Amino acid sequence: MNTFLLQKIMVLSLVFALTACGGSSTYNNSNVTPTVVPEGTDQPREFSLNFRAVSGESSVDCDNMLGGFGPAETDSIGVRDLRFYVSNLKFYDQAGEILDVELDSNEFQYNSDQGFVALIDLTSNSSGSCASETASGTERTNTTISGTVEDQVIADVSFEVGLPQAIMKAVIATQTEEDAPTPLNEMYWSWVSGYRHFVFDFAVMNTEGTFGEGYLHIGSRGCGAAGEKALLEKDQCDLVNTPSVMLEDFDPDVDSVAVDVSAALASARFAIDLPDGEQTAPGINCHSSPTQADCAAIFVNFGLDITTGEADMQANTVFSKSE
């Protein structure tokens, strides 16, 4: 048999064998388990949610007096301390679905089994009105919440202004203020043995050059018996007083969260009553009590019901999107 015929027979035999074994040009994968790629496998991306203080259209710092306050818009204020906690942070996609978020742990951000909370501190104590002897602020500042978020288009953001009740209970019931983990060792409210959610202290000056002081402290009330630590025998305070915020069409890569001090103080009287009915220097004194004259208007501005402690995010005019 010649060589050419032998090679042709061998090729035909190989083709027949492959066909008999299923070795056609179409791959048979009936006995192979396919690799399944789960949904949502996009790598998470880092984000920074930035906060800034404003008064209307103007930026706020410690070095300038801000005008246009009070019923006649003739009072001026100088910021001394502006700090608040942020919790229950959520990002939403364009369909309104909540995106997966992982929040960093650092000296301003606390993660625990009871939840997450961050401290935003927009003032230091090193200059201007923030450096006065009566100012209560700290040297360090923090304007950002950081972490990673599911790599999808972020459409909206929501959060609460304050310390979650579960964290407050866990920390206060087991630790002293000094022993509390940072940043939970800064905003302790000793007279109710709890925490202030939002602190805004400032100096006030009227047109006559008379100086006064302003204290806007939002915190939970009815947290326990007098002289005892908060939430020892209950899971939450009677009046939670935690403002809530929803910002739509919000892109953290471009937008920031504005805290408007003029909106916070809108409709406040800027006058402190003395027991004899006279008025002292202009000022604000609101420590979350319904009996304090300025608290009713201030709570409305934050979207809080002063009688129930419940929050309405749609009524909160203090927090907004800043491009």
N, C-alpha and C positions, 0 to 999 in steps of 0.2 A: 504494500500500500504506500502511495506516495505521501510526501510530507504534508502537502496542502490538504489532501483529503483527511489525514489524521487530525490536523488542527481544527478542521471544520466539524468533525465528529465530536471532538472534545468540547468545543464551544456550545454546540447544540445540547450536549449532555448536561453542561453546567446550567444553561438556561432552564432546562426541564427540571433540574433539582431545585433550583431557586423558586420556580413557580409552584412546585409541589409543597414547598415549605412555607408558602405565603410570601416569598421574597419578591413581590411585584414592585412596580414603581410607586404604588400607593402604600404608604407606611401603615401597617396594622397596629394600632395602639390599644386594642381592646383589653390587653392584659397589663397595661401600664397605668398607674395612678397619676392623674394629671396634677400639676402644681397649681394650687388655688391661690390667687392673689387677693387678700382681704381688702374690703373697701376701706377708704380713709387712711391709706398707707403713706400719704404725703408726709414728709419730714416736718416736724414742728419748727416754727421760726421764732426768733426772739422778738419781743416787743418791749416798748417803754411807753407807759401811760403817764403823760406829763401834766402837771398842775401849775397854775399861776394865779396870782391875786390881782384883781382889777377893781376899779371903781368906775363903773360905766365903761367908757372907752379908754380910760387911762390905766396904765400899770401902777401897781402899788408897791412901795418899798418903805423902809424905815426912815428915810432921809427927807421926806417931803410931807408937808401938811396937805390934806385933801379937803377941798371945800364943797359946799352945797348940801350940808346935812341939816337935820332938824326941820320942824314944821315950816319955817320961813326960808329954809335952805341957806341960812346965814352962818351956821356953825361949821367949824373945821375940826378934823380929827388927825391925830398922828398915831400910826400903828405901833403897838408895843409887842404884841405876841399874836400869832395866827397859826394854830395847829389843829389837826383833827385826824381821827382814825378813819380808815376806809376798809370795808369788809364786803363779803359776798359779791366780789367782782365777777362779772359775766360779760363775754363777748358773744355777739349773735351774727350769723351769716345773713345773706339777703333773703332767705326764706324764713327768717325768724328762729332758726334752730340754734341752740346753745353750742358753742365751740369748746373743744377740749382745751383747758388751760392748765399749765403748771407754773406756779408762782415761786419765785426765788425765796430763799431764806437768807436774811442778812440782818444787820443791826437795826434796820427800819422795817423789816418784814418778818412776821412770826407765823410759822405753820405749826399746827398741832392737830390732834385727833378731834378737837372741838371746833376747828375751822381755821381760817386765815384772817389776819388783820395786818394793815400797814399804817405807819404813822407818816403823815405829810406835815412837814414843818416849813412854812414859807417865810419865816423871819429868824434872824439870828439875834444875838444880844450885844452886838459889837459896834453899832453906829446909830446915830439919830435918836428917835424916840424909843427905839428898842433897847437902847443902852441906858435908859434912865434907871434910877435907883428902885423905882417901884415896878419896873418891868419884870415879868416872870419867865421870859423865854430862855432858850438854851443857845449855846454857841453854834452848835451844828444845825444844818438845815437838810431837808430832803424834799425834792419836788417830783419824784418819779416812783412809780411802781413798775417792777420788771419781772419778766418771766418768759415762758414760751407758750405759743398758741398754735392750734391746728392751722396748717397752711391753707387757709381759705380766705376769701374776701370778707373782711370785717365790715358790717353795716351799722351796728349799734353797740352801745356799751351801757351797762347798768351797774350800780353799786349802792351800798349803804354807807352812811356817814356815821361811824361809831363802832364801838366794841361789841361783838356778838355776846349775847347773854351767856351762852355756854362757856365762852372763854373767860368772861368776867367772873363767873362762878368758880371755874376751875382754878384760876389764878388767885383770886382774893381769899377763897376758903382755905387755901393751903400755904400761902406765902405772904410775906410782908411786902410793902411797897419797894423796899430796897432790894429784896431778894427776887422780885419779879423779873422775868426775862425781858431784855430789851426788845421792843420799845415800850413795854408795858410798865416801865418804872418811871414814867414821866407825867402822866395825866391823871394821877390818882386824886380822888375827891374825898378828902379825909372826913368831911362833916357828914357824908352819907356812906362812907366806907365803900365807895364804888369808883367809877371812872367817868370823867367828862368825855363826851364824844367829840365836842367841838369847842374850842377856846378862841375867843377874839377879845383881846384887851387893847385899849387905846386911850390916848389923851384927847380931851375935848377943849376947844377954845371958842368962845362966842365973840361977837363983834365988838364987845367992850374990852376984850383982852383978858377975860376971866377964864381961868383954866379949871377943868373938871376931869373926871375919869370915867371911862366906860368899861363895863365888864359884861360880855355876852358868853355865857357858859351853858351849853346844852348837855344834859346828862340824864340818866335814868333816875326815877324817883320811886319811892315805896319799895325799897330793895331789902328791907329787914328792920328789925327792932333798933331803936336808938342805942348807940354805943356798941352794937355788934357788927361784925363783918357782913357785907352785903351777900345775899343769896345763900346764906348758910342753910336755911330751911325752905327755900323755894327755888324754882328753876328759872324764873325771870321776875324782873321788877314789875310793880303794878303799872307804872308808866314807863315804857321802854324808851320813847323819845329818840328814836334813831331815824333821821331823815333818809329818804331814798331818792335816787337819781336815775333818770333814763335819758340818754343822749342819743338821738337818732342821726343817721347819716354821718357817722363818726368814724374817721380813719386815724388810728393812733400814730401812723407814720407821718401824718400831716397836721392833725388837730391836737389841741390840748384842752384840758378841763379848766375853765375859768371859774374862780370863786369871787363873786361880786360883793364887796363889803357894803356898797351903797344899797344894793338890793337887800342885803341882810338887815340893814337898819332902816329900811323904808317904813314910814309912818310911826317911827319911834318918837317920843316926846322930847328927848334930850333935856330932861329936867327931873331932878331927884327931889321928892317931897320930904320935908322935915316933919317930925311929929306934930309940931305946932301949926302945920298947914302952910308954912312959908316954903320958898324954894331956895335951895342952896345953889352952888355953882352948877353949870350945865353938865349933864352926864347920863349914863345908862347903867342900870343895875338889874340884870336879868340872869338869875341862876336857876332857870327852869321852873320857877314857882308861879302858879296861876295868880297869886296875890301880888306879884310885882308888876307895876304899872306897864312897863315896856314889853313884858314877855308875850302878851297876847298878840301884839302886832308882829313881833319877831318870829313867833312860832308859825304864824300864817305864812310869812315869807319863806320859811323852810319846809312848808307843806306838812306841818305837824298839827294834830289836834291836841290842844293843851289840856283838854279834859280827859282824853283817853290814851294819849301817847302814841296813837296810830299815825302812820305816814302815808301821804299821797304824793307820789313822785311827779304827777302831772301838775301839782300846785307848787312845787319847789322852784322858786325863781332865783335862788342864790347861785346855783350851779348851772353852767351852760357850756356850749361848745365854743372854743376860740380857735380861729383858723390862723 
